[in-house]
């Protein structure tokens, strides 16, 4: 047997790291070069998550066989620039390859770049059942190269961008076409290519997510809050922080992190000295104090509100009760859910695909919570198939799981959850 070869470090692009494109002549020339190439476009985008409030792209990387590798700074051009529209038209002439496309598509669309034919290498890896689907692990296992990731959390809004960051960014698309081809072959051999293509099409067709109801309720640490007056302080602090963050385009957590908001809600300080005392155990940061008057005003405003203006402990959004409550409070819903989960888990194992990619857990919960009429007394697979489609399931998913869900909806006794047994034997004296 041949010894497995050690992966080769991928340190620089084969043609070197290109210069940043930040002028109209440079972008026009890049589009001409890409138009002269052939085949799919490898695309990536870098944002400044954790540093900026916006999710805009601060660098776009594109490579095409015969068309070169290009690093585009979109900031000088802005949304709807004619040259970006021209680039979008070119990209739509063939397949666009992205890794974890749902992360990059929003910032690309903000610039007027809307791919119409997608291949997502990360999602392809999930559907193929590969154990590790990050870009680095996939390149290592399928292409035989090691990709450095030391700049993945960098502040890409920095200008000028350091040369080593540009090299890192260029390498993200250097072998993306080759990775796509390897993934395509794996999916085709496993009979899963059509599944993947339906998933890629669904991503492109998906509408933007609706605005969140009460987004302040997503503040980390909310489990510590047991009183509505404390909840009111969280809401006012969150809204005040969000306004500053949006205006200054700075990540909200840089101004005041969620742990600090929870602490201020619990202590309700009235003065700057009290505010500093409340935050000191969290590692008081100078940045938090820059807007102390704003935080104190928000707390004061919340405290002054009458009780009928306090928010409810739970949102009125269209959300289902927490699953942990189903067994005791909604046993008639939990019984089919327990069976559906068990059946789908077995189906996922048989098809070597993560359960959440076989079908969204939210879809399973919703169909068990509101099953089609009569489906809990008479097996009605056609009605189940229709309900799954209305909830957003793709045809390949419906074909696989509808028979099992139809069976599960007939169950009225929940499956027992087997607790793991401690098989360790205590030592004898």
FENCORDA-V903224 format. One record per helix or strand of 2 or more residues. SS is the DSSP state (h for helix, s for strand). FROM is the first residue (numbers start at 0). LEN is the number of residues. Records with the same first field share a line. If there is no record, write none. Layout:
SS = FROM-LEN + FROM-LEN
This chain:
s = 7-3 + 19-2 + 40-6 + 58-6 + 67-5 + 95-3 + 117-3 + 144-3
h = 23-12 + 81-10 + 100-10 + 120-8 + 134-9 + 162-12 + 175-14 + 192-13 + 214-4 + 221-3 + 227-21 + 251-4 + 257-10 + 271-9 + 285-4 + 291-13 + 306-3 + 322-7 + 330-20 + 354-4 + 360-9 + 380-10 + 394-14
